[in-house]
Amino acid sequence: MYKLDSNNTAMKKLMILLCCSLSVLGLAQNRMSTEKLDNNLSYSVNSDRLIDSISGDEEKEIPKKLIRYGFAFNLSATSDGLPTSVLFTLNYKKHQIELGPRFGLGSFAVGSYQKVIGGELNYKFYPNGDASWFSSFALFHAGYFYRRLSYSTVFESSATETKISMESYLGYGVKFTIIKGFYLGSHIGLGWYQSKTDIVDGILSKKRTDNDWGGMGSVFIGYKF
C-alpha cells in the first residue's frame, strides 16, 4: 500500500513537472509567436509607412513645366546693319518661339538715322531638347525693318532715304546654358531678302526694289523661367 502511494506520489510529481514543462514550453512558444507576429506587424506597418512615404513624395514631386516663358536679346548682322531685338520667348517641349520689336544699333550706311524700328519672329526646333548644357537647333527667322535715313550728297544737298526690308531665313544654331535659366548662343542663316527704297534728293525722287538671296548671323543671350 505504501509503495502504491509512493508510486502515485511519484507519478503525480512527474505529471506536475510535465505540465509545468509543457506550460513553460507553451509560454515560450506563445512568446515567440507573439514576437514573430509583432515583428510581422511592425514590418507591415513600416512597409505601409514606406509605401505611404514614397507615395507622398511622388505626390509632392513638382511636375516639370511643359510651357516656359522668358526673354532674350538678339544682336544680328544683316545687310541693314546691326539690328537688335528684345524678344519674348515661349518654350514647349522641343519647340521655342521668339517674338519682339527690333531696333537699329548700327548701320553700314553713312548718315544719321531719324527712325529705325521693326519686328522679329524666330522659331527654333531642338531635336534632342534643350535641357542639357549644350544643345543645337534648326531655325526659321522672319524679320521686318523700317528705317529713315538723312545724309548729305556730293553736291552738299540734303537727301532722305526711306527703306523697308523684309527677310526670311533658314538656319542652324547652338545654345549653351550658363546657369539654371540663363543661356547664350549664336545662329547663322541663309534665305530670301527684299527691300523697297525711296530716296528723295531735293525735288528728285527715286524708288528701287531689290530681291536677292542673303545671309545673317546672330548672337543672343536670354533667360527662361
C-alpha positions as CSV (number, residue, x, y, z in Angstrom):
1,M,0.0,0.0,0.0
2,Y,2.9,2.3,0.8
3,K,4.6,1.5,-2.4
4,L,1.4,2.2,-4.3
5,D,1.1,5.6,-2.6
6,S,4.7,6.3,-3.2
7,N,4.3,5.4,-6.9
8,N,1.2,7.5,-7.0
9,T,3.0,10.4,-5.4
10,A,5.9,10.0,-7.8
11,M,3.5,9.8,-10.7
12,K,1.8,13.0,-9.6
13,K,5.1,14.8,-9.3
14,L,6.0,13.6,-12.8
15,M,2.7,14.8,-14.1
16,I,3.0,18.2,-12.4
17,L,6.6,18.5,-13.7
18,L,5.4,17.6,-17.2
19,C,2.5,20.0,-17.1
20,C,4.8,22.8,-15.8
21,S,7.3,21.9,-18.6
22,L,4.6,22.0,-21.2
23,S,3.3,25.3,-19.8
24,V,6.7,26.8,-19.8
25,L,7.3,25.5,-23.3
26,G,3.9,26.7,-24.4
27,L,4.5,30.1,-22.9
28,A,7.9,30.3,-24.6
29,Q,6.3,29.2,-27.9
30,N,3.5,31.7,-27.4
31,R,6.0,34.4,-26.7
32,M,8.0,33.5,-29.7
33,S,4.8,33.5,-31.8
34,T,3.8,36.9,-30.3
35,E,7.2,38.4,-31.0
36,K,7.1,37.0,-34.5
37,L,3.6,38.4,-35.0
38,D,4.8,41.7,-33.6
39,N,7.7,41.7,-36.0
40,N,5.5,40.9,-38.9
41,L,3.1,43.6,-37.9
42,S,6.0,46.0,-37.4
43,Y,7.4,45.1,-40.8
44,S,3.9,45.5,-42.3
45,V,3.5,48.9,-40.6
46,N,6.9,50.0,-41.7
47,S,6.2,48.8,-45.2
48,D,3.0,50.7,-45.3
49,R,4.7,53.8,-44.0
50,L,7.4,53.4,-46.6
51,I,4.8,53.0,-49.3
52,D,2.9,56.0,-48.0
53,S,6.1,57.9,-47.8
54,I,7.0,57.1,-51.3
55,S,3.5,57.9,-52.5
56,G,3.6,61.1,-50.5
57,D,6.9,62.0,-52.1
58,E,5.5,61.2,-55.5
59,E,2.5,63.4,-54.8
60,K,4.7,66.2,-53.5
61,E,7.0,66.0,-56.5
62,I,6.6,69.1,-58.7
63,P,6.0,68.1,-62.3
64,K,8.1,69.6,-64.9
65,K,6.7,72.7,-66.7
66,L,5.5,71.9,-70.2
67,I,5.4,75.6,-71.1
68,R,8.2,78.0,-70.0
69,Y,8.4,81.7,-70.7
70,G,11.4,84.0,-70.9
71,F,13.1,86.8,-72.7
72,A,16.2,87.2,-74.9
73,F,18.3,89.9,-76.5
74,N,19.4,89.2,-80.1
75,L,22.1,91.1,-82.0
76,S,22.2,90.4,-85.7
77,A,24.5,91.3,-88.6
78,T,22.4,91.8,-91.8
79,S,22.5,94.0,-94.9
80,D,20.6,96.5,-92.8
81,G,23.3,96.9,-90.3
82,L,23.2,95.6,-86.7
83,P,19.6,95.3,-85.7
84,T,19.0,94.4,-82.0
85,S,15.8,92.6,-80.9
86,V,14.2,92.3,-77.5
87,L,12.3,89.0,-77.7
88,F,9.6,87.4,-75.6
89,T,10.2,83.6,-75.7
90,L,7.9,80.6,-75.2
91,N,9.2,77.1,-74.8
92,Y,7.1,73.9,-75.2
93,K,9.0,70.6,-75.2
94,K,11.4,70.7,-78.2
95,H,9.9,74.0,-79.6
96,Q,10.7,77.6,-79.0
97,I,9.0,80.7,-80.4
98,E,10.5,84.2,-80.1
99,L,8.7,87.4,-80.9
100,G,9.5,91.1,-80.3
101,P,10.5,94.5,-81.5
102,R,13.6,95.3,-83.4
103,F,15.8,98.4,-83.2
104,G,18.8,99.7,-85.1
105,L,22.0,99.6,-83.2
106,G,24.2,100.4,-86.2
107,S,24.3,100.7,-89.9
108,F,26.7,100.1,-92.8
109,A,25.4,103.3,-94.4
110,V,26.8,106.8,-93.9
111,G,24.3,109.2,-92.4
112,S,22.1,109.9,-89.4
113,Y,19.0,107.8,-88.7
114,Q,15.8,109.6,-87.9
115,K,13.7,106.5,-87.3
116,V,14.6,102.8,-87.1
117,I,12.1,100.2,-85.9
118,G,11.0,96.7,-86.9
119,G,10.0,93.3,-85.6
120,E,11.4,89.8,-85.5
121,L,10.0,86.3,-85.3
122,N,12.0,83.1,-84.7
123,Y,11.0,79.5,-84.5
124,K,13.6,77.1,-83.1
125,F,13.4,73.3,-83.0
126,Y,15.7,71.3,-80.7
127,P,15.9,67.7,-82.0
128,N,17.3,66.5,-78.6
129,G,15.6,69.0,-76.4
130,D,17.3,72.0,-74.7
131,A,17.6,70.6,-71.1
132,S,21.3,69.9,-71.3
133,W,24.1,72.4,-71.0
134,F,24.7,72.3,-74.8
135,S,22.0,72.0,-77.4
136,S,21.6,72.7,-81.1
137,F,18.6,73.8,-83.1
138,A,17.2,74.3,-86.5
139,L,15.9,77.9,-87.1
140,F,13.3,79.7,-89.1
141,H,13.7,83.5,-89.0
142,A,11.4,86.3,-90.3
143,G,12.2,89.9,-89.9
144,Y,10.8,93.3,-90.8
145,F,12.7,96.6,-90.7
146,Y,11.8,100.2,-91.4
147,R,14.4,102.9,-91.4
148,R,14.5,106.6,-92.4
149,L,18.0,108.0,-93.1
150,S,19.2,111.5,-93.8
151,Y,22.5,112.3,-95.3
152,S,24.4,114.8,-97.5
153,T,25.1,114.2,-101.1
154,V,28.3,115.0,-103.0
155,F,26.7,118.3,-104.1
156,E,26.2,119.2,-100.4
157,S,22.4,118.9,-100.6
158,S,20.3,117.0,-98.2
159,A,18.7,113.7,-99.1
160,T,16.3,111.4,-97.3
161,E,16.2,107.7,-97.8
162,T,13.3,105.5,-96.6
163,K,13.8,101.8,-96.7
164,I,11.5,98.9,-95.8
165,S,13.1,95.5,-95.6
166,M,11.7,92.0,-95.2
167,E,13.6,88.8,-94.8
168,S,13.1,85.1,-94.1
169,Y,15.9,82.7,-93.4
170,L,16.5,79.1,-92.6
171,G,19.5,78.4,-90.3
172,Y,21.3,76.5,-87.6
173,G,22.4,77.5,-84.2
174,V,23.8,76.3,-80.8
175,K,22.9,77.2,-77.3
176,F,24.9,77.0,-74.0
177,T,23.3,77.0,-70.6
178,I,25.4,79.1,-68.3
179,I,23.5,78.5,-65.0
180,K,19.9,77.4,-64.4
181,G,17.7,79.6,-66.6
182,F,20.4,81.7,-68.2
183,Y,21.8,80.8,-71.6
184,L,23.7,82.3,-74.6
185,G,24.4,81.2,-78.2
186,S,24.5,82.1,-81.8
187,H,23.0,81.1,-85.1
188,I,23.5,81.7,-88.8
189,G,21.0,81.6,-91.7
190,L,20.6,81.9,-95.4
191,G,17.4,82.9,-97.3
192,W,15.4,85.5,-99.1
193,Y,15.7,89.2,-98.7
194,Q,13.6,92.1,-100.1
195,S,14.0,95.8,-99.7
196,K,12.0,98.8,-101.0
197,T,13.9,102.1,-101.0
198,D,12.6,105.6,-101.6
199,I,15.2,108.3,-102.0
200,V,14.2,112.0,-102.0
201,D,17.0,114.3,-103.1
202,G,15.7,117.8,-103.3
203,I,12.9,117.7,-105.8
204,L,14.0,114.4,-107.2
205,S,12.6,111.1,-106.1
206,K,13.9,107.6,-106.8
207,K,12.3,104.3,-105.9
208,R,14.0,101.0,-106.0
209,T,13.0,97.4,-105.1
210,D,15.6,94.7,-104.5
211,N,15.0,91.0,-104.3
212,D,18.0,88.9,-103.5
213,W,19.4,86.0,-101.5
214,G,21.1,87.0,-98.3
215,G,22.6,85.7,-95.1
216,M,22.7,86.7,-91.5
217,G,24.5,85.9,-88.3
218,S,23.3,86.5,-84.7
219,V,24.4,86.2,-81.1
220,F,21.9,86.1,-78.3
221,I,21.6,85.9,-74.5
222,G,18.4,85.0,-72.6
223,Y,16.7,83.7,-69.6
224,K,13.7,81.4,-69.2
225,F,11.6,81.0,-66.0
